[in-house]
Structures are given as structure tokens and as C-alpha cells.
């Protein structure tokens, strides 16, 4: 909600600026901070809401970005010619104010136990009564068996006391199935895990390959003799293919037999090949085919690389909130350096293909680190495995069996009245 308010205020105040330096503050700092406070919590909360259908839900939610670019961009361009850019910024800011209402709907799900369940105190009380009743029966049995001999059982009270003590400790001891406490908002211990470091390196280098086609594909077409107006359609083709890619990857990753991190690795490798293919073709239609392939694969990667943090192969759902913040922070450095680096290479070589080669090289390095994530999680990258690494290895090996009997989503559990929720 705060992020949506900052975005709206930043865009509206941009309409009243008189210099570029003022726009740096309103659009860059205020609205940019609002985007950060809006994007990450949304992705994190959706990943925590769902278990079985996490991939489908996150992919469907991410399509809004592509649909907005495809539909609103021409609409706002036409609106700017009618009323001017200042009033257009006001309209955009007011529309983005609806993010506040969307944020109000993203509330934590509180799962209440069924009425038939007893509280821990009631369970302890009932167990104490059962133990006392068993003690009375033991004493009665001892007195009857001894008859008139005057023999009294001495061990029975001690046994009964031990029973009561054991029952009390058992009732008060934490159960392994109990849910863990609330995770830290900023847990930097994820930086100690090799799997997360490898995955962060993947995000850092792969982000270098996300910008070249959108920035330079039109100029690449124009340099090959294609009309500029016609070359602009390649961006529309890329946007439509990206929507299809975001939707299809959710359905693909919902298959039980596929390990999600390997699906993501395959998409990244194919993206690397498509980036190289851009430099080998000439003409509008061959480049359009490359744009279609690139948009489809980009949609696959863009909608899954952050939710992938919730998988056990990386950090898991309990620490996803902290991991997502650190991961996006590391990834943003490549977002800052990628476009200027491509521009410098184009200026030096005089060929737009050099920007695509640099992006392909970054994507290849990202694929290398992505392939090391699972071995690092299982402790195979160290000569000597510690006890914690052995536990992580066993946890990852059990992941396949857990998938076969994965619990219902938290949303389904919260709406159910008669079903006791399982841990996610």
C-alpha cells in the first residue's frame, strides 16, 4: 500500500516539474522506491500463499506487466498527443493509485484449527486425569492381590508419578510438525549458503542479457535496411510472445516429474542461443522470428527466476522474503551496468551485433552458475561435507517424494472449514 502511494505521488508530481533534475527525484527516487515496495512483497506473498499451484499463480500474475506494456503504451502515446505529456502523467499517476487497493487485498492468511481440536492445556489436563486414573487402578490392583496379608505396593505410586511426568513433558514439548516461528525480515544468513550465492551470480550475469533486444532490435533492423516504422512491429511481436511464455511456463512447471530449476536452466541456455542468432540473420521476418523466440523464452525466465527462490533447491519458502530482497539487490547492479555496457560496445565497434554478443556471454555465465545451484545445495562443491550439508542433501533428496504428496495451498486451507491444514 505504501509503495502504491509513492508511485502515484511520484508520477503526479512529475507533471509539475520544470527540469530533468527534478524528474530524477520524483520519478527516479520516489516512484522507483514505490516500485520496489510493491513488486517484491507481491511476489513473496503469492509464493507463500500457494504450494502446489505456485508456478501457475506467479506466472499468471506476472503477465500483467507484459499486457500493460502491450496495451497502455500506444494508449498513452495517443493520449499525449491529445492533452500533452503533463496531463498524461497525472492520468498515469491516478491510475497507479489503484495499487493501494490491490495492496490492501494482500493480507496474511490466518488458518484457524477446527473446533474438534483441543488446546494444549486441555490435552495436558486430560492426560493427567488419565494418568491419575491409571494410578488408582494400579493401587487397587495391588491391594486386591495382596489380600489380608498387609502387603502394600510401594512401586505403584512411583510408576504413576513417572507416567504423569512423562505425559506432561510429552504434552509440553514442541512437536516436529508444528510450524516454525515467523522468519526474520532481513536474514543475511542466506549469504552463507553456496546454493544462494550461485543463484545470485546467475541473476547478476543473466540480467545482462535482458536488455539488448528491447533497446537495439529496432536499430539492428534499420541498419539492415528495414523501414523504421516496420521495424517497430518487432517489439510488439516480442511482447505478445512474452505473454504466451509467461503463461506456458506455469503450466509446464506444474508437472510433478520435472525439477523446476532444470527447466529454468534449459530456458536460459536457449535464450543464449537466440541472442547469438540475432546477429546471424538479416531482414525483417528472420529478425521477427528471433524476437518471437526471445520473447517466449524471456517470459519463461522472467516469471520464474524470483519465485524459484522458494524451492528447496535454493533457499526454501521460509527464508524467501529475505532471499528475494538480497537477490534483487544483487541483480540490480547488472540492470544498471547492462544498457551502458551495450552502448559502449556499439560505439566502439560500430555494429549493433556486439551488444547481442555481450548479452549472450552474460547469459552463458548465468547458465553456468545456475547449473551449480543444486550441486552446491547438496554439498558436492566442497571436498569435505559438514553435518549441515549432509542434512541439506537429505532434504533435497526427499524433495521428489514430498512432491508426490504435496499439501493443499494455504488459500484452499483458509477457505475450508472442515479440513485441518497441513504445513506447506
N, C-alpha and C positions, 0 to 999 in steps of 0.2 A: 504493500500500500504506500509506504514512504517512497519507494522507487518510482511508482506511477505518478505520484505528486511531483517529484523532482523532474521527471521527464516533461510533464505538462507545463510546469513553471519555466523550465529551461527553453522549451520551444516557443512559448508565448512571448517571453522576454526577448527572444532573438528578433522578433518583429520590430522591436523598438531600439535596436542597436544602430549605431552610426559608424562603426569601424569593425575591421576584422578582428582586432584585439579583443573587443567586447564580445564578439561571437565565440572566441576561444573560451571565454568564461561561461557564457550562457549555454552554448551548445556542447562545447568540449567537456567542461568540468561538471556543470550542474546536470545537464541531460545525460552525459556519459556516466556519472555516478548513479543516476537513476536507472539506467540500463543494467548496470552491474547488480544493483539491489533487486532488480526484477527478474533477470534471467536465471541466475544461479539458484535462488530459492525455489523457483518454479520447477526447474529440472530435478532438484534434490527431493522436493516434496512428492513429485509424481513417482520418482523411483522408490520412495519409501511407502507409498500407498499400495503399490502393486508388487506381486512376486511372480505369479505365473504369466501374467499379461503385461509385464513391464516393458518389453520391447515394442509391442504393438502400440501401447498407450503413448510412450515417449516419441515414437516415430510419427504417430498421428498428430500429436501436439506440435511437433517441430515443423509440420507442413504449413502452419500459419505464416511462418516467416517467408517462405517461398511464394505463397499465394498473395501475400501483401505486396511483395516486390513486383509480382507479375501484374496485379490489378491496380494498385494505388499509384504506381509510378506514372503511367500515362494519364491517369485521372488528375493527379496533382499538377502535371505539366499543363494540361488543358486549363485547369483552374488558375494557374499562374498567369496565363495569357489573358484571362478574363478580369481578374481582380488584383493582380500584382503579387509579388513574392511575399510582401509583408503580411497581407491578409491571409495568404495561403499558409504561412507559418502559424498564424493564430488558429486557423481551422485545424491544422495538424495537431497543435498542442491541445485543443479542446477534445479532439478525437482520442488522443492518447490518455486523456484523463479517465477514460473508461477502464484503464489498467487498475485504478484504485478499487473499483468494484470487483474486478476479477481477483485482485489480491485478497479481498475480504472473504471470498469463497474458499480460498486455500487455507482451511483450518485444520489443525491436528485432529486426527481421528481418535476418539476415546472409546475403547472397547470395554463394555461392561460385562461382568460374568453373569451367567444365567442364574435365575432365582433359586434353583435347586442346589447350587453350590453353597457350602458352609464357609464361614470365615475361619481364619486360622485359630482364633480364640475358641470358637465353638468346637472346632475339631480337637483342640487340645483338651477342652473340658470333657468332651465325650470319651476321649481316650483315657483320661484319668478316671472317669467313672467306670469304664470297662476294666481297667487295671485293678481298681478297688474291689469290684465285684469278683474278679478272678481271685484276689487275695482272700476274700471272705470264703469263697468256695474251697480254697486250699486249706484254710484253717478248719473249716467244718469237716472236710475230708480227713484231716489229721486227727481231730478229736474223736470222730466216729470210729476210725480204725484202731485207735488206742484203747477204746472201751473204758473200763473202770480201773485200768492199771495205773492211772495217774500220769501216763506218759504224755508229754506235750511237745508238739512240733516246734523246734527252735528255728529251723531254716526257712520255714514258710514266710514269716514276715520279712526276712531279708530278701528272699526271692521276689516277694511282692514289691518291696521298695525299689529293687533293681529294675523290675518291669516298669514301674511308674517313671523312674528316672530316665530309662531308655526311651520310653514313649514320649516324654516331654522334650528330650533333646531331639528326637526324630521329627517332632511336630514343629519345633522352632528352628531347626536347621534349614538353610536355603536349599531349595530343590534345583537340580540341574536344568529343569525345563523352564524355570522362572525367567522372565525377560530381564535382560541387563538394564542397568540404570541409563539415564539419559546421557548420550555421548557429549563430549566437550564441543563447544562451538569452534574452538581453534585447537586442533590436536596436531601438533607438529611432529609427533612420533611417526607419522606416515613417511617422513623423510628418511627414517632409518630402515625402511623396507626396500629391498632391492627391486621387487616387482613394481612398486610405485615409482621408483626412480627411473626404471626402464620405460615405464608407460609415460612419465612426464617428458623424457627425452623424445619419445615418439611424437607426442603432441607438439613439442618445440620445433622439431625438424619438419614434420608433416604440414604444419601451418604455413611453411614457406611455399608450399605448392598449392595453396588455396586461392591465391590472388591473381596469378598471371593471366589465366584465360579471361576472367571478367574485365581486367584492365587493358589487355593488349590484343584480344582476339579480333576486335574491330579494326585496329590499326594493322594487324597482321594481314587481314583480308584486303584492306585498302592498299597496302604495299604490294600485294599480288595482282592489283588491277581491278579489284571488285569495287563497285559503287558503294559509297559510304552509307547511303540510306538502305541499300540492300544488305550490307554487312551488319547493320544494326539488328536485323532479324535473328542473327546467330545467338544473341543474348536471350531473346525470347524462347528460342528452341532449348537453350540450356536451362532456363527457368522451368519450363514445362517438364523436361526430363528429370530435373531435380525433385520436383513434386512426386513424380512416379517412383523415383528412387527412395525417397523417404518413406513412402507408404509400403513399398515392397519389402524393404529390409526388416520391418517389424514382423511381417508375416513369415519371412524366412527364418528369423532368429527364434520364432516361437516353436520351431521344430525341436523335439527333445534330443534327437540324436546328434545335433550339430553343436559343437562348442563355439560359443559366440566370439571368442577372441580370435579363433581361426577364420571365421567368416569375415571379421573386420580386417585381418591381415590379408586375405585374398583381395578384398576391395582396394586396399592401399596399393598392393602390387599392380593391380590392373590400372589404377589411376596413374601410376608411374609410367606405364607403357603408353597410355593415351596422351600424356604430356609430351612424350617423345614423338608420338605420331603426329602431333600438331605441326611439327617442323618439317615433316616429310611429305605433306600433302600440299596441293595448290588448287585454288578455285573455291567458289562459294560452297558448292554441295559437299565436296570432301571435308572442308572445314566444318560444315554444319553437322556432318555425321560425327566428327570428333567432339563437337560441342554437345551433341546428344549423349554420347557415351560418357563424356566427362561429367555432365550434369547428373546423369543417373548414378554414377559411382560417387560423386560428391554428396548427393543426397543420402546415400548409404552410410558414408563415413560421418557426415555432419550430424546426423540424427542419433548416432550410437556411441560416439567416442567419449562423451561425458557420462551417459548412463552406464557405460561399461565399467566405470569405477565401482559400481555397486556389486559387481560379480566377485565371487570368491577368488577368481584368478588374479585379481588386482588388490583391492583392499577390503571389499565386503560392504554390506549395506549399513552396518553400524557406524562406520567411520567415513561414509561417503560425503557428508556435509563438509567436513574439514578437508578431505582429499580433493573435492571439486574446487574449493577456493584456491588451494595451493596449485592445483593443476592448471587452472585457467590463468592464474598469475604468471606461471612459468610460460604458458603458451602465448601470453600477450606480448612477450618480448619478440617473438618471431612475427607477430602481427604488426609490430612497429617497424621491424627491420626488413620484412619481406618486400613490400612495394618499392621502397627506395633502392634496395639492392637490385631489383629487376630493372629499375630505371637507369641506374648507373651502368649496368651491363649493356643495356640498349644503346646508351650514349657512347660507350667505348667501342662496341663492335659495329654499331650502325645497323644491326639486324634484330628484329623483334623475336626471332627464334632463340636467341641467347637467354632471354627471360624464361622461356619454357624449359630450356635445359637446366637452368639453375633450380627451378621448381621441381623438376624431375629428380635432380640429385638430392634435394632436401627430402622429397617423398621417399626415395630409396633408403636414406639413412633412417627415416622414421620407421619404415618397414623392418629394418634390421633390429632396432630396439624393441619394436612390438613383438617380434619373434622371440625375444629374450625374456619377455614378461613371465610366461608360465614356467620356464626353467628356473628363473630367479625365485619365484614363489615356492617352488618345490625344493629349493636349496641346491640345485645342481650346478650353480655357478661358483660354488666355494669348494675348496679342497677338503675342508673339514666341516661337517654339519653339526650344528648345535642342537640341543634338545628342542628349542623353539622351532627351528627349521624342520625337524622331524615331525613335530605336531602340525606345522603348516602343510607339509607334504601329505600327511594322512588326511588332513581336512580337505585338501584339493582332490585327493584320490576318491574320497567319498562323495564328491560333488555330483558325479554321474548317477549314483544310486539315489541321492536326495532329489534329483530332478524327476525321477520316476514317480515319486510320491510327494511332490511339492504341495504346500498348503494353499488354501484359498487366499485371495487377495484381501488386504485389510479392508478395502471398501466393501467387499462382499460380506466380510465378517461383521462389519459395523451395521450393515443393513439387516443382517439375520438376527432374529430374536430367540431362536431355539437352539442355535448351534454354538457350542463353546469354541472360541477362537483358538487357533493353533499359532505357534510362534512362526514368524516369517523368516 
